[in-house]
Amino acid sequence: MMSNLRPDLSVIAANVAPGSSLLDVGCGDGTLMQALRDEKQCDARGMELNPANVGKCVGKGLSVIQGDADRDLAFYPDKSVDYAILSQTLQTTMRPDMVLEELLRIGRKAFVSFPNFAHWRVRLSLLWGGRMPVTRLLPVAWYETPNIHHLTVDDFRALVKERGITVEGSWFLSGDTQCSSAAANFRAEHAVFQLSRN
């Protein structure tokens, strides 16, 4: 099951300790939660905005509530889970900085993954085509995308530094292939960060 995960989810799953507790915010259809529950015996819970995806999670026997990351994380107690996970969702939130703070309040550690809008293909599309790109990882046109904050690897690095957040690990992916940290802002299609706060 773990090998069938999206590349960023595979990285997250590989770095979650067996038997841990987690909250997957924006859990989609529950693919990551199901894999962690079944393969690593994790106590996985989710929050998802889309009612159809909530139904899919419930159909898989997963514990999920319908909720909005921008409003509903405030109801979770401090340090109530080992990991708070936000995969490919940060860029869709109204206040990514506040959502990040909430993740680190709720979880002892957090995983965040997002598409890198500074990837070279995105840059070329803007430079030569003069239009917002449609790519494998950004598959919908600008007028129907849920993405409202177009961040880059370097933007995220600056945010966590500004907020005093510790980066415990980072992975930069182009398809299934990892690329170096030094070239990540240009070469990575998406990024995964493991974070904590002392």
Protein Blocks (a to p, Z undefined) as FASTA:
>chain_A
ZZmpcfklmmmmmmpcghiacddehklnolmmmmmmmmnopacddddfblmlmmmmmmno
pacddddfklmmmmpcehkbfbdcdehklmmpmblmlmmmmmmmmpmbdcdddddfkbfk
lmmmmmmnopacddfklmbcfklccbfbdcdfklmmmmmmmnopacfbdcddehjbccdf
klmmmmpmbdcdddddZZ
